[in-house]
Structure formats: structure tokens, C-alpha cells
């Protein structure tokens, strides 16, 4: 039984986002799909039970706290807390399922994720592998045997996917434990101390698949072929190659990120993988592309390379354009081509090349002392790369 009571305020009852919010002392506010309802959650014979205490629009915070206190006293006397509810009030006696907990966790985390696609991938992974086995189970009933039945068939054949499935199951069960839906001292999906005693290390059963890349010597040929194409995805692909950017960074570029006078593209932290802003020096060919896109800019559209109906240009469109001139490679692979060219054909230090790719320094000591983004050197580097590929 919780020891802290009275966590919520009257204002929070009306404004909290979707999720399951504790007031303490077994009392919760569930916000879902526009409704706000009170829930009394308690354990009975080792199982977590819930009782609906009515809508927050009908029963005030003060009133429901009085009711919850009376229910706790009944529990302490060994009686059924539901005795206090009128016959016509809804009563829930079913614990949340693993799938429901997963959905609640995603909603709770959604605002901290960079895009909706990540949230969808999170749920899709569990939908495909976990929900068929444990989706309808209460979290307290999920066993090590269940986790093994999910992971063993894919651990050596789809190791990266299996690792994500394991991590996400662990997160859902931890979420359930925080909300008193299962025992927080045992998580059957935890790696250290549990599954690492049963399964081999991921790195030992799988070789990492890298994005297919062109040898850098062939990049000028691709750029020449793209030069003859005038659709937006071709312009965006050329810009992506010239800036050594990630596909999503280039496709999502907006005009307020571009300083045409200074020839600098500043990508905000919210759109960067490392969650920190990144300045990209714009070579002359990259500037030429931007000037052409400015000539055909859609009214009131902030996107540099707008997709259909002015929305975000899709990754599929870029890959389709790329495969029309060279098959079996990826857009992301041009970053590898750029890195290989820089290492083999130039004298720029590795730190400059890594900064150009917006990579974080894995050496924490070096990273602590390297405060500069080496912009002036990167300016020369990107001009040299543009001259090579063009």
C-alpha cells in the first residue's frame, strides 16, 4: 500500500495527459480517449485488481479521496473494499494486460520521442512478436518460459530485432512494476542476471549489417546521372550526398535552418540523432541546389524539399530515385562513401571527418576536451568533397 497520499491537484485532474496517474494510497486517475476516471487498485491473493470509482467529472478529487480512505480501512480489516460501492456503479476486477500496459507506456513516453514513427515501431515490434504470446496476460503472470518462447526462435536469425523485443518487454514489465501490477524485484526479460545466463551474447551470434554503400570512386557517376533528373527527390538526394547528411535530416530541412548568405545549414538538436545542433558548411554545388529550390518554393511551405501535397518527402522516394541510376545501395551508404574518401584521398584528421558526419566521440575523455566543431576545417573538407563528386 502506498505511503504517500494526495499527490494530485485539482488542476492536474483536469489537465494531465493520457496515462495512469497515481494520487497515492491505491487511488489513480486514468486519462484515456478524452475520458477521466477514478480507479482504486489493490492486490487480492497476489493478483492486482481494479475498481472503477466513477468519472472525475462526477466525483471530485476531495470526494474520491474520502472514498478511497474508507476502502483502505476495509482492506485493513480483511474485508472487500467494494462493499462501499453502490450497486449501480461500475466495478472493474480485471488487471491490466501486458498489451494495455505497453500502450500506456507508449503514450507516457510519446512526447519524449522525436517522431510518431518511433512510437509506431515500438508497438509494431511487440505486436509482431510479444503480444501473440503474452499480450492478454497480466504482467504478474508473464514468466521466464514466456520470454524464452518469444526470443529463442529469433535470437540467432533476427538478433537485432530480438534484442529490441527483449528491451521493450523489459521496459513494459518495469512500467507495470512501478504501477504495482507485478513484482518489481523480478523481471524475466532482464538481460543481466537472467537472460544472459540462458542466451548467448548478441554480438556472438550475429554480424552487424551495414548500409550498402558505393565505392567512393563511383559516386561521381551517380551524381552525373542525377544531374539529368529534375524532380524534387533527385535534388534532395544530390543535396544529401553533397552534405554527407542522413536522409531524414535532408528530407526534413526547412528554410529557417538555412542561412544562404553565410552558406550554413544549422540542423536543430530535435532533428539530430545525437540530440545536439549540427552546423553544415554548404559547398557551392549544394548552394546551387538550394537556389534552384528557392525558385520553385511552394507558398507558405517551410520545407526545402517538399513531398506530395507539401508534406515530408519520403525515404522511399529517395531510394527509388537512387535505384533508378544504381541498384543495391542505400542513401545512408553515401555517408560511408564520404568517410572512406576522406580517409584515403585527403589529409584531413579523423576528428574532422567524424564531425562532418555528426558522430559523437566514444572516447569520453577526448570528447570532454574537444569543444570546437572544427567548422573552418569542415568547410574546406566539404568543398573538396563537392569538387570530387561533381
VOBANU-377694 format. One line per field, with one value per residue (C-alpha): residue number from 1; residue in three letters; x, y, z. Coordinates in steps of 0.001 Angstrom, whole numbers, plus 500000, padded with zeros to 6 digits. Example, Ala and Ser with C-alpha at 12.3 -4.5 7.8 and 13.67 -1.06 7.14 Angstrom:
! residues 2
i (1,2) $
aa (ALA,SER) $
xx (512300,513670) $
yy (495500,498940) $
zz (507800,507140) $
This chain:
! residues 390
i (1,2,3,4,5,6,7,8,9,10,11,12,13,14,15,16,17,18,19,20,21,22,23,24,25,26,27,28,29,30,31,32,33,34,35,36,37,38,39,40,41,42,43,44,45,46,47,48,49,50,51,52,53,54,55,56,57,58,59,60,61,62,63,64,65,66,67,68,69,70,71,72,73,74,75,76,77,78,79,80,81,82,83,84,85,86,87,88,89,90,91,92,93,94,95,96,97,98,99,100,101,102,103,104,105,106,107,108,109,110,111,112,113,114,115,116,117,118,119,120,121,122,123,124,125,126,127,128,129,130,131,132,133,134,135,136,137,138,139,140,141,142,143,144,145,146,147,148,149,150,151,152,153,154,155,156,157,158,159,160,161,162,163,164,165,166,167,168,169,170,171,172,173,174,175,176,177,178,179,180,181,182,183,184,185,186,187,188,189,190,191,192,193,194,195,196,197,198,199,200,201,202,203,204,205,206,207,208,209,210,211,212,213,214,215,216,217,218,219,220,221,222,223,224,225,226,227,228,229,230,231,232,233,234,235,236,237,238,239,240,241,242,243,244,245,246,247,248,249,250,251,252,253,254,255,256,257,258,259,260,261,262,263,264,265,266,267,268,269,270,271,272,273,274,275,276,277,278,279,280,281,282,283,284,285,286,287,288,289,290,291,292,293,294,295,296,297,298,299,300,301,302,303,304,305,306,307,308,309,310,311,312,313,314,315,316,317,318,319,320,321,322,323,324,325,326,327,328,329,330,331,332,333,334,335,336,337,338,339,340,341,342,343,344,345,346,347,348,349,350,351,352,353,354,355,356,357,358,359,360,361,362,363,364,365,366,367,368,369,370,371,372,373,374,375,376,377,378,379,380,381,382,383,384,385,386,387,388,389,390) $
aa (UNK,UNK,UNK,UNK,UNK,UNK,UNK,UNK,UNK,UNK,UNK,UNK,UNK,UNK,UNK,UNK,UNK,UNK,UNK,UNK,UNK,UNK,UNK,UNK,UNK,UNK,UNK,UNK,UNK,UNK,UNK,UNK,UNK,UNK,UNK,UNK,UNK,UNK,UNK,UNK,UNK,UNK,UNK,UNK,UNK,UNK,UNK,UNK,UNK,UNK,UNK,UNK,UNK,UNK,UNK,UNK,UNK,UNK,UNK,UNK,UNK,UNK,UNK,UNK,UNK,UNK,UNK,UNK,UNK,UNK,UNK,UNK,UNK,UNK,UNK,UNK,UNK,UNK,UNK,UNK,UNK,UNK,UNK,UNK,UNK,UNK,UNK,UNK,UNK,UNK,UNK,UNK,UNK,UNK,UNK,UNK,UNK,UNK,UNK,UNK,UNK,UNK,UNK,UNK,UNK,UNK,UNK,UNK,UNK,UNK,UNK,UNK,UNK,UNK,UNK,UNK,UNK,UNK,UNK,UNK,UNK,UNK,UNK,UNK,UNK,UNK,UNK,UNK,UNK,UNK,UNK,UNK,UNK,UNK,UNK,UNK,UNK,UNK,UNK,UNK,UNK,UNK,UNK,UNK,UNK,UNK,UNK,UNK,UNK,UNK,UNK,UNK,UNK,UNK,UNK,UNK,UNK,UNK,UNK,UNK,UNK,UNK,UNK,UNK,UNK,UNK,UNK,UNK,UNK,UNK,UNK,UNK,UNK,UNK,UNK,UNK,UNK,UNK,UNK,UNK,UNK,UNK,UNK,UNK,UNK,UNK,UNK,UNK,UNK,UNK,UNK,UNK,UNK,UNK,UNK,UNK,UNK,UNK,UNK,UNK,UNK,UNK,UNK,UNK,UNK,UNK,UNK,UNK,UNK,UNK,UNK,UNK,UNK,UNK,UNK,UNK,UNK,UNK,UNK,UNK,UNK,UNK,UNK,UNK,UNK,UNK,UNK,UNK,UNK,UNK,UNK,UNK,UNK,UNK,UNK,UNK,UNK,UNK,UNK,UNK,UNK,UNK,UNK,UNK,UNK,UNK,UNK,UNK,UNK,UNK,UNK,UNK,UNK,UNK,UNK,UNK,UNK,UNK,UNK,UNK,UNK,UNK,UNK,UNK,UNK,UNK,UNK,UNK,UNK,UNK,UNK,UNK,UNK,UNK,UNK,UNK,UNK,UNK,UNK,UNK,UNK,UNK,UNK,UNK,UNK,UNK,UNK,UNK,UNK,UNK,UNK,UNK,UNK,UNK,UNK,UNK,UNK,UNK,UNK,UNK,UNK,UNK,UNK,UNK,UNK,UNK,UNK,UNK,UNK,UNK,UNK,UNK,UNK,UNK,UNK,UNK,UNK,UNK,UNK,UNK,UNK,UNK,UNK,UNK,UNK,UNK,UNK,UNK,UNK,UNK,UNK,UNK,UNK,UNK,UNK,UNK,UNK,UNK,UNK,UNK,UNK,UNK,UNK,UNK,UNK,UNK,UNK,UNK,UNK,UNK,UNK,UNK,UNK,UNK,UNK,UNK,UNK,UNK,UNK,UNK,UNK,UNK,UNK,UNK,UNK,UNK,UNK,UNK,UNK,UNK,UNK,UNK,UNK,UNK,UNK,UNK,UNK,UNK,UNK,UNK,UNK,UNK,UNK,UNK,UNK,UNK,UNK,UNK,UNK,UNK) $
xx (500000,501374,502578,502394,498814,497417,499846,497410,495995,492554,494134,496045,492838,491593,494853,497012,497694,496715,498103,497647,498375,498758,497288,498773,497016,495755,493904,494600,493297,493071,493043,492290,490477,489095,487689,488949,488000,488978,490360,491046,493805,494727,496084,493961,495543,498602,496631,496191,492551,490902,487629,486174,485133,483358,484131,486270,483532,481057,483174,485564,489115,488112,485170,487100,489904,487380,486008,489492,490378,487288,488175,491700,490249,488046,491078,492973,490087,490271,487050,486187,486732,483997,481384,481380,480349,476708,475258,474773,478418,480798,483248,486358,488028,490363,494026,495544,497021,500584,499328,497387,500474,502516,500009,500037,503846,503999,501531,503552,506785,505400,506188,509849,510318,511406,508628,505460,507234,509332,506256,504652,507788,507854,504315,504696,507678,505693,502603,504521,506468,505264,501506,500642,502258,501744,499523,496444,498331,498501,502104,502368,501762,504487,507122,510646,509207,507070,510099,512096,509259,509276,513034,514510,513032,514543,517618,520121,518240,516967,519298,518900,515113,515169,517296,514790,511896,513638,514400,510821,509289,511615,510513,506803,507252,509230,506391,503897,506012,506097,502297,502040,500929,503738,506728,509437,512190,511929,511745,512023,513025,516039,519345,521841,521426,518534,518644,522426,522514,520414,521079,524404,525604,524004,527410,528475,525561,525149,527309,526073,524567,525886,524083,525056,527414,529030,532809,533605,535133,531660,529885,530710,528964,525813,525886,526205,523183,521159,522087,519773,516771,514668,512203,512494,513697,516703,517571,517242,519377,522155,521979,522135,525270,526968,526367,527034,523800,521385,518342,515891,517973,517975,514351,513214,515319,513392,514198,514614,517530,519350,521487,522043,524273,526626,526258,525453,522740,522061,520111,518394,519003,515443,516207,519652,520401,522787,520189,522519,522545,524816,526212,526784,529001,527353,529613,528978,527133,524953,524161,523218,520638,519177,518920,517070,514693,514066,512888,510170,509374,505755,503887,503686,505686,508736,510193,513220,512367,508589,506948,503478,500912,503691,504393,507609,509417,509532,512603,511057,511117,514844,515666,513520,515390,518744,517885,516888,520560,522329,520789,521610,522849,521258,521078,522659,525569,526869,527989,530278,531488,532274,534130,536240,537088,538113,540359,542014,542116,542603,544833,542012,542225,539751,538180,537202,535637,533704,532458,531283,529182,527883,529233,529715,533183,533028,536136,534610,537954,538635,535049,535316,538272,537133,534745,535136,533058,536080,533854,536573,538314,534991,534290,537395,536543,533033,534314,536852,534143,531884,534692,535329,531733,530801) $
yy (500000,503378,505627,508959,510186,513293,513661,515171,518685,519754,521399,518248,516217,518402,518817,515692,513939,510370,507850,506312,508873,507967,510047,507622,505231,502932,505773,506524,508787,507107,509502,507817,508776,512000,510379,510881,508226,507239,503775,502005,499447,496818,493296,490280,486850,488037,489415,493109,494173,497405,499029,501937,504778,506822,509732,512634,514879,513357,512609,515347,514761,515510,513105,510261,510584,510117,507042,505606,506091,504129,501372,501136,500727,497879,496216,496580,494770,491954,492916,493582,497294,497018,496894,500697,500998,501347,498551,500820,501952,500236,497788,496527,493456,492656,493587,495416,493105,493261,494806,497501,498317,498590,501009,503113,503174,504341,507157,508183,508268,509670,513331,512490,510671,512550,511384,509329,506724,505641,505092,503044,500925,500324,498937,497078,495130,493979,493329,491003,489052,489588,490189,486806,485085,487429,490252,489094,488090,490233,491412,489460,486233,486746,484082,483300,480468,483020,485207,482226,481161,484653,485142,481715,481380,484710,485149,483764,484590,488110,489089,492849,492565,490048,492418,495223,492919,491904,495519,496598,493715,494564,498218,497297,494960,497652,500088,497562,497079,500831,500788,497793,495404,492909,492175,494758,492560,490012,490911,487800,489915,491466,490679,490931,488134,486483,486035,486351,483044,481425,483165,483875,487463,489159,490124,486465,485188,487992,490084,493620,494508,497812,500001,499030,501696,502567,502681,506393,506253,505558,508452,510970,508649,508621,512385,512857,510615,512505,515819,514971,514435,517430,516044,517075,513692,513910,517395,516190,513117,515229,517624,514669,513321,516718,517404,513820,514154,511466,511047,512268,515349,516417,515500,517431,520535,523797,527227,528747,526326,527677,530819,531458,534465,532612,529332,527373,524849,524544,521426,521767,519220,517879,516530,515130,511550,512764,515330,518296,521007,520478,523117,522018,524142,524415,523919,525813,522890,522472,526202,525883,523249,525457,528419,526289,525016,528583,529431,526764,527169,526478,529336,529024,525787,525723,522537,522896,519596,519169,515848,515182,517839,519805,517215,515451,513853,510112,507951,505623,508414,508993,505290,504872,507722,506266,502772,504205,505040,502366,499307,497511,500528,502771,506520,506182,504319,507550,508616,505595,506505,510003,508658,506267,509014,511371,508770,507540,510613,513564,514591,515822,514404,511706,514098,516453,513610,512415,515929,516239,513106,514455,511408,511560,510806,507463,508477,510475,511991,513288,514480,516464,518469,518800,521753,523033,521673,522249,524263,526014,522741,521135,523992,523069,519371,519777,521953,519250,516559,518618,519067,515308,514144,516907) $
zz (500000,499060,501850,500009,499644,497957,495054,492568,492456,491286,488246,487324,487398,484532,482603,482904,479563,478707,481148,484586,487309,490991,493785,496324,498669,495886,494138,490459,487722,484331,481376,478073,474891,476342,479493,483047,485568,489100,489771,493056,492541,495119,495488,496313,496704,494838,491882,491130,490974,489901,490844,488911,491196,488572,486318,487513,486144,488636,491685,492828,493997,497593,497469,495890,498462,501260,499490,498906,502575,503625,501169,502587,506088,504879,503363,506626,508347,505804,504078,500430,499622,497017,499776,499774,496157,495235,493151,490131,489992,487565,489105,487379,488805,485926,485967,483014,480412,479145,475883,477742,479817,476623,475136,478328,478360,474749,475490,478542,476533,473271,473934,474593,471288,468178,465897,465709,463599,466584,468742,465968,465511,469257,469282,465976,467310,470337,468202,465896,468497,472080,472008,470427,473432,476408,475154,477087,480224,483355,483754,487018,485099,482478,483116,482016,479938,478061,477325,476081,473778,472242,471901,471172,467630,466522,468713,466176,462959,463723,466514,466290,466227,469090,471161,470665,471541,474770,475726,475089,477026,479916,479785,479811,482791,484631,483900,485270,488401,489080,488931,491323,488589,489110,491286,490618,492051,489249,485578,483384,480379,482109,480446,483295,485787,483928,480165,479890,481786,479080,475762,474025,473738,470685,469288,469239,467190,464680,462417,462096,458732,457437,454949,451403,450079,446757,446483,446597,443118,441679,443428,440613,438142,440270,440706,436952,436370,438973,437364,434463,436753,437721,440270,443906,445175,442815,444075,447654,447011,445458,448415,450832,449148,448983,452684,453896,455861,456964,454744,457389,458115,454475,453764,456819,456091,456450,455078,458532,459095,456030,456058,452364,452989,455330,453394,456551,457304,461056,461962,465365,468102,467864,464381,465129,466150,468866,470059,469644,466931,463942,461559,457986,455704,452305,449294,446083,444383,447487,447329,443664,444585,447303,444968,442432,445129,446255,442744,442925,446630,447462,449117,452921,452855,455108,453599,451314,449593,450000,449241,447929,448898,450529,453230,454168,451250,451880,452272,449686,447098,447602,447422,444306,442634,443694,442425,439061,438476,440567,442302,445554,447525,450145,450598,454026,452444,450879,454343,454317,450823,452070,455110,453025,450521,453314,454918,451704,449478,451850,454727,456957,460505,461505,464023,461187,459199,462226,462972,459374,459915,463256,465059,468813,470147,472022,473981,476837,477838,474320,473974,477210,475860,472254,472437,468839,465960,463649,461334,459308,458503,457658,455248,453272,453551,452109,449251,448401,448530,446250,443729,443776,443312,440862) $
